Amino acid sequence: MSEKPLLNVEDLNLYFRSSKGIVQAVDGVDLQLDYNDATVILGESGCGKTSFAKAVLRLLPRNVESYCGSVELDGLNLMELNDEDFRLQARWVRMSLVPQAAMNALNPVMKVGDQVAEPLMLHQGMTKNQAMEQVEDMFKRVGVPVDFLDRYAFELSGGMRQRVIIAMALITTPKLVILDEPTSALDVLTQANIFNLLKRVKSEFDVSFILITHDIATSSELAKNVAVMYAGQIVEVGDAKRFFDEPLHPYSDKLMASVPRLRGNQELEFITGKPPSLINIDMGCRFAPRCPKRFDKCDQEPPVFEIGSRKVKCWLYEEK
């Protein structure tokens, strides 16, 4: 393992303008990812997971109010790059994306082989024939029949479209792939096949993954580490096995208690209330209004406490 992490994110902020006020989608996020690692980011819909991915990849909409912090990838300070240098040196070179709703991410009027070849032609200067040879090899490695090169997206099943998107994300051999809900809208069997493919790809390509999801059950298949996100902030980070056995943050604990188990008669729980608006957020712990362990100090925003190798943003761990 390298002494320095592959990805080092510090105090990352991404705020949006809206008709109702400033949306604090990503607010002071810190995250580290090692080489050949896999971190899962868990959280409810609307907690900022996809916005975090867009902030790292700099896929920003026009209504950005504030975008700042530190993002270093494979020794390169991404925040110092202008947009053109970022495109040439980072996006689809050092890192790539398997987007949310990948079923609709492919261009319907281009053959899928041409779409996967495009990053090689743009970023590595290959001719179309050279790029198509690479695509053919990549299709074989991710389980897509070679004759699908000349097909359009509407001619492929959901599982095959997903494999094509994964091939596109890997074609330039990036060090980091961010997967945003990669198995949404797929049936259970296809989800299992995709996760088996991702586990094989991770070891074969020596690539690191950030998996963004709210599906705790499937995330355990790939996770080495877990980060829990709530209301634009990461509230817990730690080793996946210890997290799934013993989550620290009250929000994490409630998330795990909502997952059905194969063994035991544990009664499923739910989290009362709803996530807070990310506009004009009140001071204090953001989970406090829904937390069963709330006490007076929760009116102040907690810092991040280190519990061994784990980190948690909760006043319950101040003395520990």
BALOBA-1460 file (C-alpha; in Angstrom, 3 decimals):
// residues 320
<rec num="1" residu="m" x="0.000" y="0.000" z="0.000"/>
<rec num="2" residu="s" x="1.226" y="3.458" z="-0.877"/>
<rec num="3" residu="e" x="2.078" y="5.818" z="1.962"/>
<rec num="4" residu="k" x="-0.160" y="8.474" z="0.446"/>
<rec num="5" residu="p" x="-3.781" y="7.659" z="-0.448"/>
<rec num="6" residu="l" x="-4.935" y="7.489" z="-4.045"/>
<rec num="7" residu="l" x="-7.673" y="10.030" z="-3.330"/>
<rec num="8" residu="n" x="-7.515" y="12.632" z="-0.585"/>
<rec num="9" residu="v" x="-10.525" y="14.929" z="-0.208"/>
<rec num="10" residu="e" x="-10.442" y="17.631" z="2.462"/>
<rec num="11" residu="d" x="-13.144" y="20.143" z="3.397"/>
<rec num="12" residu="l" x="-14.950" y="19.783" z="0.056"/>
<rec num="13" residu="n" x="-17.934" y="22.095" z="-0.394"/>
<rec num="14" residu="l" x="-20.451" y="22.275" z="-3.218"/>
<rec num="15" residu="y" x="-23.363" y="24.699" z="-2.820"/>
<rec num="16" residu="f" x="-26.077" y="25.406" z="-5.395"/>
<rec num="17" residu="r" x="-28.280" y="28.440" z="-5.975"/>
<rec num="18" residu="s" x="-32.022" y="27.837" z="-6.032"/>
<rec num="19" residu="s" x="-35.181" y="29.955" z="-5.978"/>
<rec num="20" residu="k" x="-35.579" y="29.135" z="-2.266"/>
<rec num="21" residu="g" x="-32.002" y="29.768" z="-1.167"/>
<rec num="22" residu="i" x="-28.543" y="28.187" z="-1.096"/>
<rec num="23" residu="v" x="-28.494" y="24.361" z="-1.168"/>
<rec num="24" residu="q" x="-25.575" y="22.993" z="0.867"/>
<rec num="25" residu="a" x="-25.343" y="19.723" z="-1.078"/>
<rec num="26" residu="v" x="-21.776" y="18.870" z="0.015"/>
<rec num="27" residu="d" x="-20.627" y="20.567" z="3.196"/>
<rec num="28" residu="g" x="-17.102" y="20.109" z="4.525"/>
<rec num="29" residu="v" x="-16.560" y="16.513" z="3.395"/>
<rec num="30" residu="d" x="-13.289" y="14.684" z="4.119"/>
<rec num="31" residu="l" x="-12.582" y="11.296" z="2.547"/>
<rec num="32" residu="q" x="-9.494" y="9.203" z="1.814"/>
<rec num="33" residu="l" x="-9.254" y="6.215" z="-0.518"/>
<rec num="34" residu="d" x="-6.213" y="3.953" z="-0.829"/>
<rec num="35" residu="y" x="-4.882" y="2.286" z="-3.961"/>
<rec num="36" residu="n" x="-6.801" y="-0.890" z="-4.920"/>
<rec num="37" residu="d" x="-9.443" y="-0.013" z="-2.344"/>
<rec num="38" residu="a" x="-13.247" y="0.064" z="-2.301"/>
<rec num="39" residu="t" x="-15.271" y="2.515" z="-0.248"/>
<rec num="40" residu="v" x="-19.057" y="2.528" z="-0.164"/>
<rec num="41" residu="i" x="-20.908" y="5.769" z="0.537"/>
<rec num="42" residu="l" x="-24.277" y="5.036" z="2.141"/>
<rec num="43" residu="g" x="-27.191" y="7.322" z="2.885"/>
<rec num="44" residu="e" x="-30.773" y="8.162" z="2.142"/>
<rec num="45" residu="s" x="-31.829" y="9.780" z="-1.124"/>
<rec num="46" residu="g" x="-31.055" y="13.484" z="-1.107"/>
<rec num="47" residu="c" x="-28.172" y="13.314" z="1.385"/>
<rec num="48" residu="g" x="-25.562" y="14.539" z="-1.130"/>
<rec num="49" residu="k" x="-23.976" y="11.311" z="-2.388"/>
<rec num="50" residu="t" x="-24.356" y="12.066" z="-6.104"/>
<rec num="51" residu="s" x="-23.395" y="15.715" z="-5.551"/>
<rec num="52" residu="f" x="-20.180" y="14.498" z="-3.920"/>
<rec num="53" residu="a" x="-19.386" y="12.400" z="-7.010"/>
<rec num="54" residu="k" x="-20.065" y="15.377" z="-9.268"/>
<rec num="55" residu="a" x="-17.825" y="17.557" z="-7.100"/>
<rec num="56" residu="v" x="-14.905" y="15.117" z="-7.368"/>
<rec num="57" residu="l" x="-15.388" y="14.685" z="-11.126"/>
<rec num="58" residu="r" x="-16.148" y="18.404" z="-11.565"/>
<rec num="59" residu="l" x="-19.389" y="17.690" z="-13.407"/>
<rec num="60" residu="l" x="-20.973" y="20.887" z="-12.199"/>
<rec num="61" residu="p" x="-24.286" y="22.507" z="-13.229"/>
<rec num="62" residu="r" x="-24.566" y="26.196" z="-14.018"/>
<rec num="63" residu="n" x="-26.176" y="27.161" z="-10.712"/>
<rec num="64" residu="v" x="-23.079" y="26.548" z="-8.565"/>
<rec num="65" residu="e" x="-22.835" y="29.063" z="-5.747"/>
<rec num="66" residu="s" x="-19.656" y="27.739" z="-4.100"/>
<rec num="67" residu="y" x="-17.195" y="25.012" z="-5.035"/>
<rec num="68" residu="c" x="-14.051" y="24.794" z="-2.923"/>
<rec num="69" residu="g" x="-11.847" y="22.502" z="-0.873"/>
<rec num="70" residu="s" x="-8.962" y="20.163" z="-1.640"/>
<rec num="71" residu="v" x="-9.107" y="17.146" z="-3.976"/>
<rec num="72" residu="e" x="-5.862" y="15.294" z="-4.685"/>
<rec num="73" residu="l" x="-5.859" y="12.219" z="-6.930"/>
<rec num="74" residu="d" x="-2.791" y="10.062" z="-7.521"/>
<rec num="75" residu="g" x="-0.505" y="12.928" z="-6.520"/>
<rec num="76" residu="l" x="-2.268" y="15.514" z="-8.696"/>
<rec num="77" residu="n" x="-4.000" y="18.512" z="-7.080"/>
<rec num="78" residu="l" x="-7.229" y="18.649" z="-9.090"/>
<rec num="79" residu="m" x="-8.444" y="21.960" z="-7.684"/>
<rec num="80" residu="e" x="-5.439" y="23.763" z="-9.206"/>
<rec num="81" residu="l" x="-6.348" y="22.643" z="-12.751"/>
<rec num="82" residu="n" x="-8.421" y="24.762" z="-15.096"/>
<rec num="83" residu="d" x="-11.338" y="23.063" z="-16.850"/>
<rec num="84" residu="e" x="-9.383" y="22.114" z="-19.978"/>
<rec num="85" residu="d" x="-6.450" y="20.654" z="-18.036"/>
<rec num="86" residu="f" x="-8.903" y="18.802" z="-15.812"/>
<rec num="87" residu="r" x="-10.474" y="17.225" z="-18.894"/>
<rec num="88" residu="l" x="-7.090" y="16.267" z="-20.348"/>
<rec num="89" residu="q" x="-5.393" y="15.044" z="-17.161"/>
<rec num="90" residu="a" x="-8.119" y="13.846" z="-14.801"/>
<rec num="91" residu="r" x="-11.624" y="13.034" z="-16.033"/>
<rec num="92" residu="w" x="-11.620" y="9.745" z="-17.959"/>
<rec num="93" residu="v" x="-7.833" y="9.590" z="-17.589"/>
<rec num="94" residu="r" x="-7.181" y="9.145" z="-13.878"/>
<rec num="95" residu="m" x="-10.822" y="8.622" z="-12.913"/>
<rec num="96" residu="s" x="-14.107" y="7.751" z="-14.558"/>
<rec num="97" residu="l" x="-17.796" y="7.372" z="-13.745"/>
<rec num="98" residu="v" x="-20.496" y="4.735" z="-13.996"/>
<rec num="99" residu="p" x="-23.434" y="7.143" z="-13.774"/>
<rec num="100" residu="q" x="-26.754" y="6.830" z="-12.017"/>
<rec num="101" residu="a" x="-29.496" y="5.589" z="-14.359"/>
<rec num="102" residu="a" x="-26.859" y="3.997" z="-16.587"/>
<rec num="103" residu="m" x="-29.714" y="2.351" z="-18.489"/>
<rec num="104" residu="n" x="-30.224" y="5.766" z="-20.123"/>
<rec num="105" residu="a" x="-26.589" y="6.897" z="-20.234"/>
<rec num="106" residu="l" x="-25.772" y="5.494" z="-23.667"/>
<rec num="107" residu="n" x="-26.360" y="7.539" z="-26.807"/>
<rec num="108" residu="p" x="-29.316" y="5.900" z="-28.612"/>
<rec num="109" residu="v" x="-28.116" y="6.884" z="-32.104"/>
<rec num="110" residu="m" x="-24.484" y="5.691" z="-31.783"/>
<rec num="111" residu="k" x="-23.311" y="2.094" z="-31.845"/>
<rec num="112" residu="v" x="-22.096" y="1.045" z="-28.413"/>
<rec num="113" residu="g" x="-18.663" y="0.063" z="-29.731"/>
<rec num="114" residu="d" x="-18.127" y="3.587" z="-31.070"/>
<rec num="115" residu="q" x="-19.142" y="5.085" z="-27.721"/>
<rec num="116" residu="v" x="-16.676" y="2.969" z="-25.758"/>
<rec num="117" residu="a" x="-13.911" y="3.732" z="-28.282"/>
<rec num="118" residu="e" x="-14.419" y="7.499" z="-28.081"/>
<rec num="119" residu="p" x="-12.387" y="8.100" z="-24.843"/>
<rec num="120" residu="l" x="-9.395" y="6.292" z="-26.379"/>
<rec num="121" residu="m" x="-9.540" y="8.453" z="-29.487"/>
<rec num="122" residu="l" x="-9.959" y="11.690" z="-27.529"/>
<rec num="123" residu="h" x="-7.531" y="11.104" z="-24.656"/>
<rec num="124" residu="q" x="-4.934" y="8.728" z="-26.109"/>
<rec num="125" residu="g" x="-4.940" y="9.817" z="-29.749"/>
<rec num="126" residu="m" x="-5.725" y="6.359" z="-31.133"/>
<rec num="127" residu="t" x="-7.118" y="5.819" z="-34.597"/>
<rec num="128" residu="k" x="-10.588" y="4.308" z="-34.770"/>
<rec num="129" residu="n" x="-9.209" y="0.909" z="-35.785"/>
<rec num="130" residu="q" x="-6.738" y="0.879" z="-32.879"/>
<rec num="131" residu="a" x="-9.454" y="1.947" z="-30.442"/>
<rec num="132" residu="m" x="-11.897" y="-0.694" z="-31.675"/>
<rec num="133" residu="e" x="-9.302" y="-3.414" z="-31.077"/>
<rec num="134" residu="q" x="-9.024" y="-2.245" z="-27.457"/>
<rec num="135" residu="v" x="-12.823" y="-2.125" z="-27.136"/>
<rec num="136" residu="e" x="-13.146" y="-5.658" z="-28.485"/>
<rec num="137" residu="d" x="-10.701" y="-6.903" z="-25.852"/>
<rec num="138" residu="m" x="-12.502" y="-4.955" z="-23.103"/>
<rec num="139" residu="f" x="-15.889" y="-6.366" z="-24.139"/>
<rec num="140" residu="k" x="-14.491" y="-9.872" z="-23.752"/>
<rec num="141" residu="r" x="-13.169" y="-9.056" z="-20.279"/>
<rec num="142" residu="v" x="-16.482" y="-7.661" z="-19.002"/>
<rec num="143" residu="g" x="-18.603" y="-10.399" z="-20.598"/>
<rec num="144" residu="v" x="-20.109" y="-8.578" z="-23.589"/>
<rec num="145" residu="p" x="-20.245" y="-10.578" z="-26.867"/>
<rec num="146" residu="v" x="-17.956" y="-9.053" z="-29.486"/>
<rec num="147" residu="d" x="-20.750" y="-8.874" z="-32.073"/>
<rec num="148" residu="f" x="-22.458" y="-6.321" z="-29.805"/>
<rec num="149" residu="l" x="-19.903" y="-3.751" z="-31.004"/>
<rec num="150" residu="d" x="-22.216" y="-2.889" z="-33.902"/>
<rec num="151" residu="r" x="-25.421" y="-2.796" z="-31.885"/>
<rec num="152" residu="y" x="-27.320" y="0.167" z="-30.520"/>
<rec num="153" residu="a" x="-28.241" y="0.587" z="-26.869"/>
<rec num="154" residu="f" x="-31.927" y="-0.233" z="-27.432"/>
<rec num="155" residu="e" x="-30.889" y="-3.659" z="-28.760"/>
<rec num="156" residu="l" x="-29.233" y="-4.606" z="-25.441"/>
<rec num="157" residu="s" x="-30.746" y="-5.859" z="-22.197"/>
<rec num="158" residu="g" x="-30.358" y="-3.836" z="-19.008"/>
<rec num="159" residu="g" x="-27.548" y="-6.051" z="-17.766"/>
<rec num="160" residu="m" x="-25.637" y="-5.790" z="-21.042"/>
<rec num="161" residu="r" x="-26.024" y="-2.012" z="-21.121"/>
<rec num="162" residu="q" x="-24.558" y="-1.896" z="-17.638"/>
<rec num="163" residu="r" x="-21.583" y="-4.016" z="-18.732"/>
<rec num="164" residu="v" x="-21.009" y="-1.669" z="-21.681"/>
<rec num="165" residu="i" x="-21.001" y="1.331" z="-19.314"/>
<rec num="166" residu="i" x="-18.486" y="-0.460" z="-17.074"/>
<rec num="167" residu="a" x="-16.335" y="-1.201" z="-20.146"/>
<rec num="168" residu="m" x="-16.443" y="2.505" z="-21.034"/>
<rec num="169" residu="a" x="-15.388" y="3.469" z="-17.510"/>
<rec num="170" residu="l" x="-12.423" y="1.064" z="-17.613"/>
<rec num="171" residu="i" x="-11.265" y="1.540" z="-21.202"/>
<rec num="172" residu="t" x="-8.649" y="4.206" z="-20.354"/>
<rec num="173" residu="t" x="-7.404" y="2.171" z="-17.317"/>
<rec num="174" residu="p" x="-8.114" y="4.849" z="-14.686"/>
<rec num="175" residu="k" x="-6.978" y="4.438" z="-11.078"/>
<rec num="176" residu="l" x="-10.407" y="5.395" z="-9.699"/>
<rec num="177" residu="v" x="-13.922" y="4.518" z="-10.826"/>
<rec num="178" residu="i" x="-16.928" y="6.125" z="-9.141"/>
<rec num="179" residu="l" x="-20.064" y="4.008" z="-9.390"/>
<rec num="180" residu="d" x="-23.311" y="5.875" z="-8.721"/>
<rec num="181" residu="e" x="-26.112" y="3.377" z="-8.024"/>
<rec num="182" residu="p" x="-24.693" y="0.954" z="-10.638"/>
<rec num="183" residu="t" x="-27.407" y="-1.697" z="-10.213"/>
<rec num="184" residu="s" x="-30.520" y="0.473" z="-9.940"/>
<rec num="185" residu="a" x="-33.438" y="-0.702" z="-12.121"/>
<rec num="186" residu="l" x="-31.872" y="-4.159" z="-12.542"/>
<rec num="187" residu="d" x="-33.379" y="-7.423" z="-11.321"/>
<rec num="188" residu="v" x="-31.816" y="-9.238" z="-8.369"/>
<rec num="189" residu="l" x="-30.002" y="-11.876" z="-10.446"/>
<rec num="190" residu="t" x="-28.514" y="-9.269" z="-12.784"/>
<rec num="191" residu="q" x="-27.445" y="-7.191" z="-9.770"/>
<rec num="192" residu="a" x="-25.562" y="-10.203" z="-8.399"/>
<rec num="193" residu="n" x="-23.861" y="-10.781" z="-11.756"/>
<rec num="194" residu="i" x="-22.796" y="-7.123" z="-11.992"/>
<rec num="195" residu="f" x="-21.324" y="-7.156" z="-8.477"/>
<rec num="196" residu="n" x="-19.450" y="-10.375" z="-9.238"/>
<rec num="197" residu="l" x="-18.075" y="-8.651" z="-12.334"/>
<rec num="198" residu="l" x="-17.018" y="-5.604" z="-10.289"/>
<rec num="199" residu="k" x="-15.176" y="-7.762" z="-7.744"/>
<rec num="200" residu="r" x="-13.277" y="-9.500" z="-10.544"/>
<rec num="201" residu="v" x="-12.554" y="-6.209" z="-12.323"/>
<rec num="202" residu="k" x="-11.210" y="-4.644" z="-9.129"/>
<rec num="203" residu="s" x="-8.478" y="-7.255" z="-8.751"/>
<rec num="204" residu="e" x="-7.784" y="-7.671" z="-12.464"/>
<rec num="205" residu="f" x="-7.395" y="-3.965" z="-13.269"/>
<rec num="206" residu="d" x="-5.875" y="-2.836" z="-9.945"/>
<rec num="207" residu="v" x="-8.543" y="-0.140" z="-9.722"/>
<rec num="208" residu="s" x="-10.160" y="1.560" z="-6.728"/>
<rec num="209" residu="f" x="-13.911" y="2.001" z="-6.428"/>
<rec num="210" residu="i" x="-16.185" y="4.508" z="-4.749"/>
<rec num="211" residu="l" x="-19.635" y="2.922" z="-4.735"/>
<rec num="212" residu="i" x="-22.512" y="5.303" z="-4.054"/>
<rec num="213" residu="t" x="-25.729" y="3.623" z="-2.986"/>
<rec num="214" residu="h" x="-28.526" y="3.443" z="-0.451"/>
<rec num="215" residu="d" x="-28.725" y="-0.336" z="-0.814"/>
<rec num="216" residu="i" x="-26.899" y="-1.638" z="2.248"/>
<rec num="217" residu="a" x="-27.367" y="-5.316" z="1.389"/>
<rec num="218" residu="t" x="-25.659" y="-5.199" z="-2.018"/>
<rec num="219" residu="s" x="-22.979" y="-2.736" z="-0.919"/>
<rec num="220" residu="s" x="-21.561" y="-5.296" z="1.521"/>
<rec num="221" residu="e" x="-20.497" y="-7.400" z="-1.478"/>
<rec num="222" residu="l" x="-17.862" y="-4.902" z="-2.555"/>
<rec num="223" residu="a" x="-17.085" y="-2.689" z="0.427"/>
<rec num="224" residu="k" x="-13.744" y="-2.620" z="2.175"/>
<rec num="225" residu="n" x="-14.608" y="0.634" z="3.932"/>
<rec num="226" residu="v" x="-17.889" y="2.421" z="4.536"/>
<rec num="227" residu="a" x="-18.659" y="6.139" z="4.699"/>
<rec num="228" residu="v" x="-22.116" y="7.208" z="5.857"/>
<rec num="229" residu="m" x="-23.461" y="10.494" z="4.526"/>
<rec num="230" residu="y" x="-26.264" y="12.541" z="6.026"/>
<rec num="231" residu="a" x="-27.492" y="16.018" z="5.056"/>
<rec num="232" residu="g" x="-24.403" y="16.862" z="3.022"/>
<rec num="233" residu="q" x="-21.861" y="15.626" z="5.587"/>
<rec num="234" residu="i" x="-20.035" y="12.353" z="6.233"/>
<rec num="235" residu="v" x="-21.005" y="11.292" z="9.758"/>
<rec num="236" residu="e" x="-19.099" y="7.988" z="10.016"/>
<rec num="237" residu="v" x="-16.159" y="6.312" z="8.286"/>
<rec num="238" residu="g" x="-14.639" y="2.950" z="9.075"/>
<rec num="239" residu="d" x="-13.795" y="-0.618" z="8.161"/>
<rec num="240" residu="a" x="-16.736" y="-2.330" z="6.467"/>
<rec num="241" residu="k" x="-16.782" y="-5.488" z="8.565"/>
<rec num="242" residu="r" x="-16.769" y="-3.578" z="11.846"/>
<rec num="243" residu="f" x="-19.357" y="-1.142" z="10.499"/>
<rec num="244" residu="f" x="-21.811" y="-3.844" z="9.479"/>
<rec num="245" residu="d" x="-21.336" y="-5.629" z="12.811"/>
<rec num="246" residu="e" x="-21.344" y="-2.541" z="15.028"/>
<rec num="247" residu="p" x="-22.193" y="0.864" z="13.522"/>
<rec num="248" residu="l" x="-21.256" y="3.829" z="15.732"/>
<rec num="249" residu="h" x="-23.414" y="6.777" z="14.706"/>
<rec num="250" residu="p" x="-27.103" y="6.634" z="15.731"/>
<rec num="251" residu="y" x="-28.063" y="7.252" z="12.093"/>
<rec num="252" residu="s" x="-25.861" y="4.357" z="10.938"/>
<rec num="253" residu="d" x="-27.360" y="2.156" z="13.637"/>
<rec num="254" residu="k" x="-30.881" y="2.930" z="12.435"/>
<rec num="255" residu="l" x="-29.880" y="2.268" z="8.825"/>
<rec num="256" residu="m" x="-28.546" y="-1.172" z="9.724"/>
<rec num="257" residu="a" x="-31.625" y="-1.938" z="11.823"/>
<rec num="258" residu="s" x="-33.796" y="-1.362" z="8.752"/>
<rec num="259" residu="v" x="-32.105" y="-4.160" z="6.755"/>
<rec num="260" residu="p" x="-33.737" y="-7.634" z="6.809"/>
<rec num="261" residu="r" x="-31.423" y="-10.403" z="8.053"/>
<rec num="262" residu="l" x="-31.370" y="-14.017" z="6.875"/>
<rec num="263" residu="r" x="-30.850" y="-15.280" z="10.406"/>
<rec num="264" residu="g" x="-32.544" y="-14.240" z="13.617"/>
<rec num="265" residu="n" x="-35.908" y="-12.729" z="14.406"/>
<rec num="266" residu="q" x="-34.803" y="-9.140" z="14.737"/>
<rec num="267" residu="e" x="-37.706" y="-6.754" z="14.302"/>
<rec num="268" residu="l" x="-37.081" y="-4.224" z="11.553"/>
<rec num="269" residu="e" x="-36.857" y="-0.574" z="12.581"/>
<rec num="270" residu="f" x="-37.336" y="2.684" z="10.724"/>
<rec num="271" residu="i" x="-36.141" y="6.254" z="11.124"/>
<rec num="272" residu="t" x="-38.884" y="8.651" z="12.139"/>
<rec num="273" residu="g" x="-39.250" y="11.973" z="10.371"/>
<rec num="274" residu="k" x="-37.474" y="12.921" z="7.174"/>
<rec num="275" residu="p" x="-34.035" y="14.249" z="6.194"/>
<rec num="276" residu="p" x="-33.614" y="18.008" z="6.744"/>
<rec num="277" residu="s" x="-33.742" y="20.510" z="3.941"/>
<rec num="278" residu="l" x="-30.263" y="21.428" z="2.729"/>
<rec num="279" residu="i" x="-31.371" y="25.067" z="2.501"/>
<rec num="280" residu="n" x="-30.736" y="27.234" z="5.573"/>
<rec num="281" residu="i" x="-29.628" y="24.315" z="7.733"/>
<rec num="282" residu="d" x="-29.933" y="24.887" z="11.481"/>
<rec num="283" residu="m" x="-26.851" y="24.833" z="13.681"/>
<rec num="284" residu="g" x="-26.161" y="21.716" z="15.683"/>
<rec num="285" residu="c" x="-26.169" y="18.035" z="14.806"/>
<rec num="286" residu="r" x="-28.158" y="17.575" z="11.615"/>
<rec num="287" residu="f" x="-29.535" y="14.217" z="12.716"/>
<rec num="288" residu="a" x="-30.621" y="15.489" z="16.132"/>
<rec num="289" residu="p" x="-34.334" y="16.052" z="15.274"/>
<rec num="290" residu="r" x="-34.659" y="12.348" z="14.365"/>
<rec num="291" residu="c" x="-32.175" y="10.885" z="16.840"/>
<rec num="292" residu="p" x="-33.422" y="8.661" z="19.708"/>
<rec num="293" residu="k" x="-30.234" y="9.457" z="21.698"/>
<rec num="294" residu="r" x="-30.434" y="13.227" z="21.491"/>
<rec num="295" residu="f" x="-29.289" y="15.276" z="24.499"/>
<rec num="296" residu="d" x="-28.588" y="18.948" z="25.237"/>
<rec num="297" residu="k" x="-25.169" y="19.140" z="23.598"/>
<rec num="298" residu="c" x="-26.640" y="18.085" z="20.254"/>
<rec num="299" residu="d" x="-27.710" y="21.716" z="19.770"/>
<rec num="300" residu="q" x="-24.036" y="22.331" z="18.875"/>
<rec num="301" residu="e" x="-22.482" y="20.859" z="15.736"/>
<rec num="302" residu="p" x="-20.218" y="17.955" z="16.755"/>
<rec num="303" residu="p" x="-16.640" y="17.612" z="15.522"/>
<rec num="304" residu="v" x="-15.294" y="14.333" z="14.134"/>
<rec num="305" residu="f" x="-14.078" y="11.983" z="16.884"/>
<rec num="306" residu="e" x="-11.569" y="9.195" z="16.180"/>
<rec num="307" residu="i" x="-12.426" y="5.835" z="17.742"/>
<rec num="308" residu="g" x="-9.409" y="3.677" z="16.907"/>
<rec num="309" residu="s" x="-9.242" y="3.564" z="13.114"/>
<rec num="310" residu="r" x="-12.857" y="4.729" z="12.805"/>
<rec num="311" residu="k" x="-14.275" y="8.259" z="12.699"/>
<rec num="312" residu="v" x="-17.686" y="9.422" z="13.833"/>
<rec num="313" residu="k" x="-19.371" y="12.826" z="13.985"/>
<rec num="314" residu="c" x="-21.410" y="12.494" z="17.185"/>
<rec num="315" residu="w" x="-21.219" y="13.960" z="20.704"/>
<rec num="316" residu="l" x="-21.832" y="10.496" z="22.216"/>
<rec num="317" residu="y" x="-18.167" y="9.690" z="21.573"/>
<rec num="318" residu="e" x="-16.613" y="12.834" z="23.041"/>
<rec num="319" residu="e" x="-15.274" y="11.149" z="26.190"/>
<rec num="320" residu="k" x="-14.198" y="7.986" z="24.327"/>
